Amino acid sequence: MYSHNMVGSNDIARSKTFYDALFTAVGGNPAIQDDKGRLIYMHNDGLFLVTPPIDGEPATSGNGCTIGFAMTGPEQADAWHAAGVAAGGTAIEDPPGVRAGGFGSLYLAYLRDPDGNKLCALHRM
């Protein structure tokens, strides 16, 4: 069912610094930038894009929205989180760690990107 995810940005250069750090921390590659200025990340059969809004209005983060990235283990989630904070992201919610819930034990790490989009690194224990 999943094909891709796209978030808006008001500063593509700043977003490239941030998302390049996130994806390279987990074995991905820096973005490919298309002729419309969009950043395209291809990793683990997924596609993630960052774009200036096509309607010309400012990009805003979605209230209640979270974009989750699958991790191979807690170490990879921690590297992702540290890279994101070092590249201008903001650590949010509880520190990275195990949480128990209806889906079993999960290792979670949360960030907001520089445009305010909520991101989550998730590893199923």
N, C-alpha and C positions, 0 to 999 in steps of 0.2 A: 504494500500500500504506500509506503514512503517513497518519494522520489527526490525531494530536495527541500531545503529551507533557505529563506532569504530574509535578511534584516536590512533595515535602512541605516544610513550613516550620513551625518552632516560634515564629516571630515574623512574622506577615503584614505588619505595618507596616514592619518592617525590610526584608522581601523586596520590598515595593512600591517602596520607595526605590531598592533595588538594580536590580530588573528594569525599572522605569520608565526609569532612566538608561541601561541597556543598549539597550532598544528605541528610545528617542527618539534615541540616538546614531546609529542606522542608519535613521532615517526612520519609525519606527513610532510608535504612540500609547501613552500611559500605560494602565495596566490598567483594565478594567471590573471592578468587584467585585460578585459576585452575592449573593443573600440568605443563602448558606451561608458567606460570607466568603472565597470563592475568588477569586483574581486571574485574569483572563482576558485574554490578549494575542492579537490577531489581526494577522498581518503576513505579506505575501508568500504568501498562500493557506495559511498554516500556523496552527495553534492551539497555544498554550503556556499551561499553567495552573499555578498555585501554590496549594496547599491545606493546611490543617491536616489531619493524618491522620484519616480517618473512624473508625478504631478507637480513638481517644482516646489511643493510645500516642505517645511522642515521635517526631518525624520524624528519620530518619537518612539519610545519603547512601549511595548504592549503591557498594560497592567494585567497581571494574572497569567502572563505567558512565560514559559520557561522552555529553553532549548536544551535538550539533553544530548550528551556525547558519551558513547559507550567506551569504557576503559578496560584494559586487560587485567588490571589489578590496582590495589591501593597506591603502589609506588608510581604508576603512570598517572593516576588522578592527582597525586601530590605534585608531580612534575608539571602537569597541566596548570594546576592552580598557581604554583609559584611563578611559572612563566607568565601567566596572565596578570598577576599582581605587578611583576617587574616591568611589564609592558604597558602599564597604565590602567589596568582593570582594578576593580574594587572588590575585596573579599566581603561577602555578605553571609547572613544567617550564622549558623554554628560553624566552628572551624571544621575542616575536612575530617571525616571520621565515619564510623559505623553507626547506622541507625536501623532500628528494628521497626517493622511495620507490616501491613497486610500483604506485602509482596516478599516477605522474608527479610533477612539482613542485607542491607545495601551499604556500600561505601560511597559517600557523597561529598562533593566539594562544589561550592557555589561561588559565582562571580557575577559582577555586572561589567559589561564591556564599556568603553569610553562613551558610548551613546546611551547607556542605561539599559541595554538588553540583558535579561537575566539568563545566565548559562549555568549548566550543571554537568559535572563529570560524574558518571555513575558506573560502579562495578557491583555486579550481583555476587554476593559472597557464596 
